[in-house]
């Protein structure tokens, strides 16, 4: 009899479930597949959503049409236990479907989504500090498979844990692609019909990057269509249909960050009100409240607006870290401060020493830096910041030691320097930890007059260029002098010795 | 009969004149020597002044006692023609002496004293722009003759046109000297009796530096006595007696700039009111209204006070050039932004590339930089910023090309960059001249979209590190692209082609 009931239950389920997991790791994606209407334009005509609830928590999630009569709902649970759900739709085949799944503990390497912590910092949901160490590859997901796999491999070997990526095709990265986000061709697109395969490829790489611990800072609009396809000509209704689709498909992935645009101010047809609207869309419709930002070219959006979670600046003014923190009271990311390269344009021609140097400066100043590389690659002529591929510059390699240092910091590094006179360039975590960066100074020693009284620290001397970390035999305290190699780009890390 | 009158006249003159010139070049020093009282303490007891007048101009000048019964009055004329003078004194032998001299035109290399021009800039009195390109040697005038002569020779071969010098002995530069500013020895000094030989040596080198075109930024107080002599323990009356003596002796030299102190804020016994008072003393008693400033360590004096002529900052924050200009509405000198060297202290351990780089940055940003060098010299162990001697670093050599560029600029270079995004780092003189500095960027070209319409420019490509200036065959205009070497530290100068 129990078998009979189970059988009936299975038959009943198969009526609408194509697939759904029974157990999902915390902060992973539960996906429900349903069969529904194929006719007409399901992207526009079918509404699908679901409520997921456990105890007092209820989250409302939008579903999306994936083509071939398949509808999907994705949900990221944020606490362990049994979650229940109930769908709602104007298509009766999708309506009032319900079920449960069990959210099980996250595995070691899954720390959950990244959130703003203590005004200026980031942490994963499990409390582990997150220090963004970004890179950039606007159009890599449009490239051929070989390049995409090479890019993933490059990222895997890199120190980077965040990447800025375009969602819409990026003309400067190429104009002849196998997949496009909409149905159509040439300059003739139906902005109300999405090409599921295009988005599925993004999902694949979002998940691959998740495995590598990389946050995907995805900009949903950009000014680089250059008249090639006209994807920047969607009307307002189409724009919001697009955002809804993107939010429904990608929103459940814990490594997604929403960026409204790259260089938003280069899209003169969009008003500040338009950008406000996109922000508000995500604020209201993304049940996970993922990080939201907007990236400028020459003019600034007002990052103090409450829907902006952090400052995603294009600026070389690392020295304005303090000013930006003070002004916006949010984490400050220098998401573009010129790229390493040998380009003809100054913004893609910074030398590698200076990229690495600015990463260290920004780290000490309580801001976060994003790398980009514009060298033409030997085999392809690609530039990493556009098509991905292989890193050719020096900074991607040399930043490994910064990653290693950041990974060892027991908390959030607060800047401790002065603004007018960077007399000591240091940051610290209470009395637990201090990081000094001497940058262009080749002082042959440092006397630690500024340390707390009566505490002893273990010392690492870090060569930020050569990548060495040399632990010192002797601990030191306030007033002690440490010999240094007398060359530029040295850093010193102090870890409190347990009493 | 004419001979008889002349003879009587000469006899009459010899009664009080020891020496006085009949012709003095404009902006040079007319000096009158008189014999007066020897007894008592002439430094305190004898008042001597003179009025110098021509047409409607009258200047009141203080005299000083030079020892051995000799009193001197020094005067710098500022216009051609016959000047008359009349002395006043409480010593009858010095009172009501009068005479005339002729002020003749200045020679080619004499441009007169430097003044503030158009709020943010400097110019000589004849209108020639003055771009300060400073160096530092606090205690060089106390050193032995060989070192002093070597220092002069170093300065002669250097690109520098301004030097920061201490007036009182500088203990970190040495503690055993042949001359001291006061009568006495050890720690026992009579601050009311000056040692004329000490000041005469300064005068000698002030004049020598004048010949080299070097402005002497003389700080009258400093916190570096270190308890060696106690010259920082003068009481207030003694301080003003000292200032009066200094003003009377040095004030007529056209290359003197008054600095109230180096690192004034390291003298905790002096109040802001004290510093205000010193400024006011010079403002009221220096008839030439020479440049006046004060130099900080960690804390800032309010440079907006009207007696401050320019900002003499200790700061590494070259990026605050705009902010400082906006705040104080005065020329901004980064008179100490860390020295080139290999010292144990970070402030004396900047590498030479960065010294030179910051000079160029500050130039473009409308501020002025001051060099200092802290390498230990091979033969003596001296450091140039203290004892003078020989330059050992790279920046002193490499700044020659900046000097050459500055000398060719037809006016005052106004910064044209933006603050947030240094998207083009350039400065210019109206439409006449533009200077671009690409610094750490190794762009292989530049397209001049920002030039005025319909004008053509002659182009120099400057390698700021290697010191080459390569004139280009072709002129260029708005929108034209210039190929660049694709390496860091390049600059480009554009001179308008006459129509």
Interface residues (C-beta under 8 A of the other chain):
Chain A: X298 X300 X314 X315 X316 X317 X319 X320 X338 X341 X342 X343 X344 X345 X346 X347 X348 X349 X350 X351 X353 X354 X418 X419 X420 X421 X422 X423 X424 X438 X440 X441 X442 X443 X444 X445 X446 X481 X486 X488
Chain B: X298 X300 X314 X315 X316 X317 X319 X320 X338 X342 X343 X344 X345 X346 X347 X348 X349 X350 X351 X353 X354 X418 X419 X420 X421 X422 X423 X424 X438 X440 X441 X442 X443 X444 X445 X446 X481 X486 X488
